[in-house]
Amino acid sequence: MTQHLSGPSTLEGQVAFITGGAGDIGRAIANTFSQAGAKVIVTDMAEQADVGPNIQYKQYDVTSRDQTDAVIDSVLEEHGAIDILVLCAGNIARTPLADSTDEEWDSIMAVNVRGVVNPTRKLFPLMCDRNFGKILAFGSIAAKNGGVASGPAYVAAKSAVHGMMRWMAKAGAPHGVYANTLAPGPVETAMWASVTQGKPPAANNSVPLGRYGNPDDMAQAALFLCSPASNWMTGTSLDVSGGMWMD
């Protein structure tokens, strides 16, 4: 069994691959990882994106297995390995169950679930072969409390993500491969603004710490879970929700 001892929160010499990296949270993570010493490759759907200095950007669709394999192969050819995989790609829907459509369910499941399956299906065995890897997926508080402002499709998709990461944590542990999940509460992003139609409820009525999260809150938590500082943690769902969910 491969074992790695805990150490400082540095990513010096590591290669990080981030999906959904052009969004507010993904961009914050990319820049935080770059500042921590990682070589960062960000991916998203847009043809071009301003993701920050010294960060490589690649366009592709996470719901496509062929595109996923191709873009990862190109990164492996250029950098030799991928040490860290952060899965940020996601979409959301609020539609109640009775009004939801097959198309909506397909879209939510494709991005949130297959967008985790495709990159991990490619990279997880390679990380196991190298006896090291850090995989971090974005789940949600919705998988634990049934949703804050989301519908059943999103809750179901994020619940699947939490379960998948626990499976990978057990399967990867003997090989030095870590798999963890972040479970954010509401974060002030473009997605949150769209869900609340620009009129979110007052945070001091629902968040014990009195404010909604911001992308940097997520980035610092991601850095912890992807750095040697968390080398005795796997299969964890880390709640970053201002106290909205307490285990």
N, C-alpha and C positions, 0 to 999 in steps of 0.2 A: 504493500500500500504506500502510495506517495503522500508525503506529509509536508506542509509548508507552515512555518512558524509565523506568527503575527509580527508586523513591523510598522514603520512610519507610513503615512498616507502620501506616498510618492508613486508616480507612474513612470519614472525615468526609464527609458528604453523599451517601453511597452507600445504595442500597436493596438489602437482601439477602433472598432467599427461600430457606427451608430446609425440605426435606422430612424426615420422620422426626424432627422437632425436639423431640418430647416424650420421646424416649429419653435415656439418660444422656449420650451423646456429642453428640447434636443440641442438647440443652439447654446444654451447656457451650460449644458453638460459638456459639449464639445470644447468650449473655451476654457472651462474649469480643468478638464483633462489635459488640454494643451499646456496650460500654465503649470500643471503638475508634472510635466515632462513627457507626456505621451505623444506619439505620432497619431493623429486623429484623422479618420476618414468618415465623412458624413454622407449619408444618402437620403434622398427624398424623391418625391414625384416631379417637382419642378425641374425644368431644363437647367436653370441656373438659380443660385441662391447665395446670398451674402451671409456666410456662416462664421466669419471671423478670420483673423490673420493666421497664417501657417497651418490652415486646416484644409484638407483636400475634400472636394465635393464630387459626388457621382450621382447621376440621376438613374433611378430605376423603380420598378413597381414591386413592392414586397409581396404582393399576392401572387406573383408569377414565380414558380419554382425555377424555370429556365433562366429568367433574368437574375434571380437571386444567385444561382450557381455561377453564372457568367461574371457578375460583378465581384463576387467573392474570389473567384479564380484570378481575376485581374489584380486584386489587392494582394493575394498570396504571391503572385508572380513578381509583383513590385517590391513587397516588403518581407516576404519569406514566411510570415506567420501572422496570425491575428490572436492576440492575447486576451482581449476584452471585447465582449459583444454586449451592446446596450440596445434594447428593443423598445424604442419610443413611438414607433408608428401607431397611430390610432385614429379612430373616428367615433362619433357618438350619436345617439338618437334618443329622443324623449318620448316617442310615441307609445301610448298605452297599449297593452297586449291586444285588446279587441280590435284596435285600429291599425295595428302593425301589418306590414305587407311582407310577402316572401322576398321581394327585392331589398327591402330594408334589412331584414335578417341576413340575407346573403352578403350584403355590403359590410355590415358590422362584423360578421364572423370572418369574412375574407381578410379584412385589414387587421383586426385585433387578434384573431386566432391564427389564421394561416400566415400572417405577418410575423408571428413568432415561430411557427412550425418550420417555415422555409429556411430561414437563416440557421436555426439550431440543427435542423436535419443535416445541413451541410457542414457546420462547424463543430458540433458536439463531438462526433467521432474523431475528428482531427485533433481537437483539444485533448481527448482521452489518449490518443496515440502519443502526444507530446508530454503527457503527465502534468498539464497545467492549462487552466483557462478560467476566466471569470465571465459568467453570463448573468446579466441583470435585465429583467423584464419589468415593464410598467404595468402593474395591476391597477387596483383602485379600491378606495374605501367602499365603493359600490358592491364589490364582491363580498363584503363583510356585513354591510348594513342594509343591503337591498337597494341602494341608490340614494343620492342626495338630490340630483336634478336630472336623473337619467331614466330611460325606459328599460324594459325587461331584456331586450336584445343586448344592450351594453352590459347589464349586470351579468347575464349568462356568459358573454364573451370573456369578460374580465375574470369571472370565476374559473373558466377553463384555463386561463393563463396561470392563475395561482396553482391549480392542480398540476399543470404541465411542468412548472418549475420545481415542484416538490419531487416529481418523478425524476427529473434530471439531476436534482441534488443527490438523491439516493444512488442513482446509477453512476454518477460522475465522481462521487466521493472517493472511491478506492483509487481513482486515477488523478487525483489532485485538481479536479474540475469542480468549480463552485457554481451554484445556481441559486439566485435570490430574487425576490420580488420587492419592488417599492409599491406601497399602497397609499397614494396621495389622497388627501381630501381636496376640496376645491382650491384650485390654483389660478391666480389672475393671469390668464392667457387669452388669446383670441378665441380658443375653443370655449372657454368658460363664458366669455362675453356673448358668444352666439347662443349658448344654451340658456343663459339667463336673459337674453335679448337686451343686454346692456343695463339691466336693472336687477343686480343680485340682491338678495336679502341682506340686511345688516349683519356683518360678521359677529358683532358683539352679542347677538341674540342666539347664535348657534355654535360659535367656535370658542372653547374655553380660553384659549390664548388671545382672543379678541381681534384677530385679523385673519384674512385668507392668506394662503401661501403665495409665494412668488417663485419664478423659475430658479433663482439662486438657492432657495431652500431645497429644491429637488436636486440641484447639481451637487451640493455639498453632501447630501445623503448618498447620491450615486458614487461620488468619489470615495466615500468611506467603504461602500460595499464592493467596489472594484479595485481597491488598493490592498496592500498587505495588512492594513489595520484591522481587516475583518477576516483574517485567515483561520479563525476558528468558528466561522459562521457559514452555514449553508442550509438551504431549504427554508430560509427565513423570509417572512413577509414583514417588512419594516414599515410601520405606520408613520407617515409624515403628514399629519392632519390637524395640527394645532390642538390636539386633544379631543377631536371629534370622535375618535374611536380609541378606546383604552382596553387593552388586554390585561 
